[in-house]
């Protein structure tokens, strides 16, 4: 499995889906794009369509998650959590493939 969502992250995703009135069948799309201070950056978004030829789709804690096969190479074993503290609030990525990551936590090199 390329990406794992914690229960807390899934709860936040479900809250956003409900709050934004997203249509049934909407998936969380997780990917990697070139850029950021360390070479790659994580991308999170919503999508209404998946492609069985190009995407790995799983359901975790009631949230359908799609990862395109190219991104899956860099995300294999990644755990996405949601942090809600006094100092910051947002999704965190624990990626065992990241050789180096930036201080902001949103970019990495593999």
N, CA, C and O atoms as a DFTB+ gen file, in Angstrom:
440 C
 N C O
     1  1       0.846      -1.180       0.000
     2  2       0.000       0.000       0.000
     3  2       0.886       1.236       0.000
     4  3       1.740       1.398       0.872
     5  1       0.683       2.088      -0.962
     6  2       1.538       3.260      -1.101
     7  2       1.366       4.242       0.054
     8  3       2.351       4.699       0.633
     9  1       0.118       4.569       0.392
    10  2      -0.154       5.605       1.381
    11  2      -1.154       5.097       2.409
    12  3      -2.118       4.409       2.076
    13  1      -0.902       5.453       3.673
    14  2      -1.809       5.103       4.760
    15  2      -2.295       6.393       5.418
    16  3      -1.503       7.293       5.697
    17  1      -3.587       6.471       5.659
    18  2      -4.175       7.599       6.393
    19  2      -4.404       7.187       7.831
    20  3      -4.885       6.083       8.088
    21  1      -4.072       8.048       8.769
    22  2      -4.440       7.776      10.156
    23  2      -5.927       8.083      10.314
    24  3      -6.536       8.736       9.467
    25  1      -6.489       7.606      11.397
    26  2      -7.903       7.886      11.674
    27  2      -8.161       9.384      11.805
    28  3      -9.187       9.893      11.352
    29  1      -7.223      10.074      12.425
    30  2      -7.370      11.518      12.614
    31  2      -7.355      12.244      11.267
    32  3      -8.153      13.156      11.051
    33  1      -6.459      11.852      10.361
    34  2      -6.394      12.463       9.032
    35  2      -7.675      12.160       8.253
    36  3      -8.219      13.041       7.587
    37  1      -8.152      10.928       8.334
    38  2      -9.380      10.545       7.637
    39  2     -10.566      11.352       8.159
    40  3     -11.424      11.766       7.380
    41  1     -10.618      11.575       9.455
    42  2     -11.691      12.377      10.043
    43  2     -11.683      13.800       9.517
    44  3     -12.740      14.370       9.246
    45  1     -10.500      14.376       9.370
    46  2     -10.390      15.745       8.842
    47  2     -10.797      15.779       7.366
    48  3     -11.461      16.721       6.933
    49  1     -10.413      14.775       6.602
    50  2     -10.802      14.691       5.189
    51  2     -12.331      14.593       5.084
    52  3     -12.947      15.285       4.274
    53  1     -12.929      13.737       5.902
    54  2     -14.386      13.586       5.878
    55  2     -15.082      14.892       6.267
    56  3     -16.126      15.230       5.709
    57  1     -14.510      15.617       7.214
    58  2     -15.078      16.907       7.621
    59  2     -15.064      17.882       6.447
    60  3     -16.052      18.576       6.203
    61  1     -13.953      17.937       5.723
    62  2     -13.836      18.843       4.581
    63  2     -14.796      18.430       3.470
    64  3     -15.449      19.285       2.871
    65  1     -14.891      17.132       3.187
    66  2     -15.813      16.648       2.148
    67  2     -17.252      17.069       2.461
    68  3     -17.988      17.505       1.576
    69  1     -17.633      16.934       3.715
    70  2     -18.987      17.302       4.127
    71  2     -19.186      18.810       4.070
    72  3     -20.191      19.296       3.552
    73  1     -18.212      19.545       4.608
    74  2     -18.305      21.002       4.665
    75  2     -18.396      21.623       3.264
    76  3     -19.106      22.608       3.062
    77  1     -17.676      21.044       2.308
    78  2     -17.650      21.577       0.936
    79  2     -18.736      20.958       0.053
    80  3     -18.820      21.267      -1.136
    81  1     -19.576      20.075       0.639
    82  2     -20.643      19.400      -0.122
    83  2     -20.118      18.720      -1.379
    84  3     -20.709      18.841      -2.452
    85  1     -19.013      18.009      -1.244
    86  2     -18.416      17.306      -2.383
    87  2     -19.332      16.155      -2.793
    88  3     -19.959      15.533      -1.936
    89  1     -19.415      15.865      -4.094
    90  2     -20.306      14.790      -4.564
    91  2     -19.857      13.412      -4.076
    92  3     -18.679      13.187      -3.802
    93  1     -20.820      12.502      -3.974
    94  2     -20.508      11.119      -3.608
    95  2     -19.512      10.567      -4.624
    96  3     -19.600      10.874      -5.813
    97  1     -18.583       9.769      -4.164
    98  2     -17.584       9.195      -5.056
    99  2     -16.316      10.024      -5.165
   100  3     -15.373       9.619      -5.844
   101  1     -16.277      11.183      -4.506
   102  2     -15.073      12.010      -4.519
   103  2     -13.968      11.286      -3.761
   104  3     -14.200      10.737      -2.684
   105  1     -12.766      11.287      -4.329
   106  2     -11.626      10.626      -3.695
   107  2     -10.589      11.664      -3.273
   108  3     -10.504      12.755      -3.838
   109  1      -9.806      11.292      -2.266
   110  2      -8.645      12.086      -1.894
   111  2      -7.530      11.670      -2.833
   112  3      -7.161      10.496      -2.873
   113  1      -6.989      12.613      -3.587
   114  2      -5.885      12.305      -4.495
   115  2      -4.591      12.775      -3.850
   116  3      -4.428      13.952      -3.529
   117  1      -3.670      11.826      -3.667
   118  2      -2.365      12.097      -3.074
   119  2      -1.326      11.904      -4.162
   120  3      -1.367      10.918      -4.899
   121  1      -0.402      12.834      -4.264
   122  2       0.610      12.721      -5.305
   123  2       1.884      13.441      -4.953
   124  3       2.043      14.001      -3.868
   125  1       2.790      13.407      -5.912
   126  2       4.087      14.057      -5.797
   127  2       4.262      14.908      -7.044
   128  3       3.949      14.470      -8.151
   129  1       4.761      16.121      -6.863
   130  2       5.040      17.001      -7.994
   131  2       6.459      17.532      -7.840
   132  3       6.974      17.640      -6.727
   133  1       7.077      17.859      -8.952
   134  2       8.402      18.463      -8.899
   135  2       8.298      19.850      -8.304
   136  3       7.332      20.571      -8.555
   137  1       9.292      20.224      -7.517
   138  2       9.304      21.567      -6.931
   139  2       9.571      21.533      -5.447
   140  3       9.956      20.500      -4.900
   141  1       9.371      22.640      -4.807
   142  2       9.662      22.740      -3.381
   143  2      11.151      22.922      -3.162
   144  3      11.929      22.859      -4.114
   145  1      11.555      23.145      -1.933
   146  2      12.967      23.408      -1.655
   147  2      13.845      22.165      -1.734
   148  3      15.066      22.285      -1.837
   149  1      13.251      20.977      -1.687
   150  2      14.065      19.751      -1.684
   151  2      13.908      18.907      -2.944
   152  3      14.462      17.810      -3.005
   153  1      13.183      19.371      -3.942
   154  2      13.081      18.634      -5.197
   155  2      11.690      18.133      -5.535
   156  3      11.260      18.239      -6.684
   157  1      10.977      17.587      -4.554
   158  2       9.607      17.122      -4.748
   159  2       8.721      17.745      -3.687
   160  3       9.181      18.076      -2.595
   161  1       7.459      17.899      -4.011
   162  2       6.519      18.348      -2.989
   163  2       5.277      17.475      -3.025
   164  3       4.891      16.958      -4.074
   165  1       4.667      17.320      -1.877
   166  2       3.457      16.517      -1.749
   167  2       2.269      17.302      -2.288
   168  3       2.218      18.527      -2.178
   169  1       1.321      16.585      -2.869
   170  2       0.083      17.241      -3.285
   171  2      -1.101      16.453      -2.736
   172  3      -1.135      15.223      -2.795
   173  1      -2.056      17.181      -2.210
   174  2      -3.316      16.626      -1.700
   175  2      -4.439      17.389      -2.374
   176  3      -4.403      18.616      -2.458
   177  1      -5.423      16.669      -2.847
   178  2      -6.560      17.328      -3.462
   179  2      -7.719      16.352      -3.572
   180  3      -7.629      15.210      -3.124
   181  1      -8.793      16.807      -4.164
   182  2      -9.960      15.958      -4.349
   183  2     -10.186      15.756      -5.837
   184  3      -9.916      16.643      -6.647
   185  1     -10.684      14.581      -6.183
   186  2     -10.931      14.238      -7.577
   187  2     -12.219      13.442      -7.651
   188  3     -12.546      12.688      -6.735
   189  1     -12.939      13.609      -8.731
   190  2     -14.186      12.867      -8.902
   191  2     -14.005      11.641      -9.781
   192  3     -14.931      10.843      -9.930
   193  1     -12.813      11.481     -10.369
   194  2     -12.590      10.348     -11.267
   195  2     -11.239       9.697     -10.981
   196  3     -10.275      10.360     -10.597
   197  1     -11.198       8.394     -11.177
   198  2      -9.944       7.660     -11.097
   199  2      -9.811       6.820     -12.361
   200  3     -10.788       6.586     -13.073
   201  1      -8.605       6.377     -12.623
   202  2      -8.317       5.560     -13.793
   203  2      -7.648       4.279     -13.310
   204  3      -6.545       4.328     -12.765
   205  1      -8.295       3.143     -13.499
   206  2      -7.772       1.856     -13.013
   207  2      -6.395       1.548     -13.592
   208  3      -5.614       0.832     -12.966
   209  1      -6.082       2.075     -14.773
   210  2      -4.783       1.837     -15.400
   211  2      -3.671       2.685     -14.769
   212  3      -2.507       2.284     -14.768
   213  1      -4.033       3.853     -14.235
   214  2      -3.030       4.803     -13.754
   215  2      -3.012       4.998     -12.242
   216  3      -2.041       5.529     -11.705
   217  1      -4.070       4.578     -11.546
   218  2      -4.197       4.876     -10.118
   219  2      -4.287       3.620      -9.260
   220  3      -4.858       2.608      -9.666
   221  1      -3.709       3.712      -8.060
   222  2      -3.961       2.734      -6.997
   223  2      -5.034       3.382      -6.131
   224  3      -4.845       4.498      -5.646
   225  1      -6.159       2.697      -5.930
   226  2      -7.241       3.260      -5.115
   227  2      -7.504       2.323      -3.945
   228  3      -7.691       1.120      -4.132
   229  1      -7.517       2.876      -2.744
   230  2      -7.831       2.117      -1.537
   231  2      -8.863       2.900      -0.745
   232  3      -9.078       4.087      -0.993
   233  1      -9.497       2.235       0.205
   234  2     -10.401       2.933       1.116
   235  2      -9.843       2.773       2.517
   236  3      -9.557       1.661       2.960
   237  1      -9.688       3.902       3.217
   238  2      -9.109       3.887       4.552
   239  2      -9.956       4.729       5.495
   240  3     -10.130       5.932       5.297
   241  1     -10.472       4.080       6.513
   242  2     -11.321       4.750       7.508
   243  2     -12.476       5.480       6.831
   244  3     -12.868       6.563       7.265
   245  1     -13.023       4.886       5.765
   246  2     -14.160       5.464       5.073
   247  2     -13.816       6.497       4.018
   248  3     -14.712       7.094       3.421
   249  1     -12.524       6.720       3.777
   250  2     -12.089       7.705       2.782
   251  2     -11.434       6.987       1.607
   252  3     -10.444       6.281       1.800
   253  1     -11.965       7.150       0.384
   254  2     -11.288       6.589      -0.779
   255  2     -10.047       7.425      -1.113
   256  3     -10.118       8.650      -1.208
   257  1      -8.911       6.742      -1.289
   258  2      -7.637       7.403      -1.536
   259  2      -7.075       6.920      -2.869
   260  3      -6.948       5.716      -3.091
   261  1      -6.740       7.854      -3.755
   262  2      -6.159       7.522      -5.059
   263  2      -4.731       8.067      -5.121
   264  3      -4.472       9.222      -4.783
   265  1      -3.817       7.204      -5.562
   266  2      -2.421       7.600      -5.773
   267  2      -2.040       7.149      -7.176
   268  3      -2.152       5.970      -7.509
   269  1      -1.587       8.097      -8.001
   270  2      -1.172       7.689      -9.338
   271  2       0.098       6.836      -9.232
   272  3       0.894       7.007      -8.308
   273  1       0.275       5.928     -10.177
   274  2       1.358       4.941     -10.089
   275  2       2.746       5.568     -10.097
   276  3       3.665       5.018      -9.491
   277  1       2.924       6.701     -10.766
   278  2       4.235       7.367     -10.749
   279  2       4.545       7.903      -9.353
   280  3       5.660       7.743      -8.856
   281  1       3.557       8.538      -8.723
   282  2       3.755       9.067      -7.371
   283  2       3.943       7.945      -6.360
   284  3       4.668       8.100      -5.378
   285  1       3.286       6.813      -6.603
   286  2       3.361       5.682      -5.669
   287  2       4.801       5.227      -5.465
   288  3       5.145       4.743      -4.386
   289  1       5.643       5.373      -6.473
   290  2       7.057       4.992      -6.341
   291  2       7.739       5.792      -5.238
   292  3       8.586       5.259      -4.521
   293  1       7.379       7.060      -5.096
   294  2       7.988       7.937      -4.094
   295  2       7.245       7.925      -2.761
   296  3       7.789       8.336      -1.736
   297  1       5.998       7.452      -2.781
   298  2       5.166       7.512      -1.579
   299  2       4.982       6.167      -0.882
   300  3       4.307       6.103       0.145
   301  1       5.555       5.108      -1.405
   302  2       5.348       3.774      -0.839
   303  2       5.699       3.747       0.649
   304  3       6.834       4.032       1.030
   305  1       4.728       3.407       1.478
   306  2       4.945       3.340       2.921
   307  2       4.686       4.642       3.657
   308  3       4.884       4.708       4.870
   309  1       4.249       5.680       2.956
   310  2       4.015       6.990       3.573
   311  2       2.745       6.974       4.427
   312  3       1.715       6.430       4.029
   313  1       2.846       7.577       5.595
   314  2       1.703       7.711       6.496
   315  2       1.335       9.190       6.575
   316  3       2.178      10.040       6.862
   317  1       0.055       9.481       6.314
   318  2      -0.446      10.855       6.391
   319  2      -1.258      10.994       7.668
   320  3      -2.191      10.229       7.911
   321  1      -0.895      11.977       8.479
   322  2      -1.581      12.244       9.737
   323  2      -2.065      13.690       9.709
   324  3      -1.701      14.460       8.822
   325  1      -2.884      14.045      10.683
   326  2      -3.334      15.422      10.815
   327  2      -2.899      15.929      12.169
   328  3      -3.198      15.316      13.194
   329  1      -2.191      17.052      12.179
   330  2      -1.702      17.656      13.412
   331  2      -2.513      18.912      13.694
   332  3      -2.702      19.757      12.818
   333  1      -2.983      19.019      14.914
   334  2      -3.774      20.173      15.306
   335  2      -3.258      20.668      16.651
   336  3      -3.766      20.279      17.703
   337  1      -2.243      21.529      16.605
   338  2      -1.635      22.024      17.831
   339  2      -1.678      23.536      17.900
   340  3      -2.204      24.198      17.005
   341  1      -1.125      24.070      18.964
   342  2      -1.090      25.520      19.146
   343  2      -0.157      26.191      18.149
   344  3      -0.399      27.323      17.729
   345  1       0.916      25.488      17.769
   346  2       1.918      26.090      16.897
   347  2       1.583      25.983      15.414
   348  3       1.986      26.841      14.629
   349  1       0.849      24.940      15.017
   350  2       0.478      24.782      13.613
   351  2      -0.674      23.788      13.497
   352  3      -1.024      23.100      14.457
   353  1      -1.251      23.730      12.303
   354  2      -2.368      22.839      12.041
   355  2      -2.259      22.397      10.595
   356  3      -2.103      23.236       9.708
   357  1      -2.337      21.097      10.338
   358  2      -2.289      20.622       8.960
   359  2      -1.906      19.163       8.860
   360  3      -1.713      18.479       9.865
   361  1      -1.799      18.705       7.629
   362  2      -1.449      17.314       7.364
   363  2       0.063      17.150       7.420
   364  3       0.812      18.023       6.981
   365  1       0.498      16.025       7.963
   366  2       1.917      15.704       8.023
   367  2       2.161      14.415       7.251
   368  3       1.293      13.545       7.181
   369  1       3.342      14.305       6.676
   370  2       3.723      13.144       5.872
   371  2       4.938      12.473       6.494
   372  3       5.981      13.104       6.665
   373  1       4.804      11.208       6.830
   374  2       5.920      10.408       7.333
   375  2       6.307       9.484       6.181
   376  3       5.679       8.445       5.975
   377  1       7.340       9.864       5.433
   378  2       7.725       9.153       4.218
   379  2       9.068       8.457       4.410
   380  3      10.095       9.124       4.533
   381  1       9.072       7.111       4.437
   382  2      10.330       6.386       4.626
   383  2      11.273       6.496       3.429
   384  3      12.445       6.137       3.545
   385  1      10.797       6.977       2.292
   386  2      11.621       7.113       1.092
   387  2      12.329       8.456       1.002
   388  3      13.203       8.645       0.156
   389  1      11.958       9.386       1.866
   390  2      12.553      10.723       1.828
   391  2      13.965      10.666       2.396
   392  3      14.166      10.332       3.563
   393  1      14.936      10.997       1.553
   394  2      16.331      11.032       1.975
   395  2      16.588      12.321       2.742
   396  3      17.324      12.344       3.728
   397  1      15.968      13.384       2.268
   398  2      16.120      14.693       2.883
   399  2      14.786      15.410       2.772
   400  3      14.111      15.311       1.747
   401  1      14.404      16.122       3.806
   402  2      13.174      16.913       3.704
   403  2      13.443      18.316       4.194
   404  3      14.409      18.575       4.913
   405  1      12.583      19.199       3.796
   406  2      12.748      20.608       4.116
   407  2      12.113      20.901       5.475
   408  3      11.314      20.104       5.967
   409  1      12.446      21.992       6.063
   410  2      11.925      22.351       7.374
   411  2      10.420      22.551       7.408
   412  3       9.792      22.372       8.451
   413  1       9.838      22.921       6.274
   414  2       8.388      23.164       6.250
   415  2       7.608      21.838       6.230
   416  3       6.417      21.819       6.540
   417  1       8.274      20.731       5.869
   418  2       7.607      19.426       5.859
   419  2       6.774      19.169       4.621
   420  3       6.103      18.140       4.542
   421  1       6.795      20.078       3.643
   422  2       5.978      19.860       2.456
   423  2       6.808      19.488       1.232
   424  3       6.246      19.248       0.163
   425  1       8.121      19.436       1.363
   426  2       8.928      18.984       0.233
   427  2      10.003      18.012       0.719
   428  3      10.364      17.989       1.896
   429  1      10.508      17.202      -0.237
   430  2      11.482      16.178       0.113
   431  2      12.290      15.795      -1.109
   432  3      11.941      16.142      -2.238
   433  1      13.381      15.070      -0.868
   434  2      14.128      14.460      -1.968
   435  2      14.208      12.972      -1.685
   436  3      14.251      12.542      -0.532
   437  1      14.229      12.200      -2.752
   438  2      14.252      10.736      -2.603
   439  2      15.438      10.167      -3.340
   440  3      15.641       8.953      -3.341
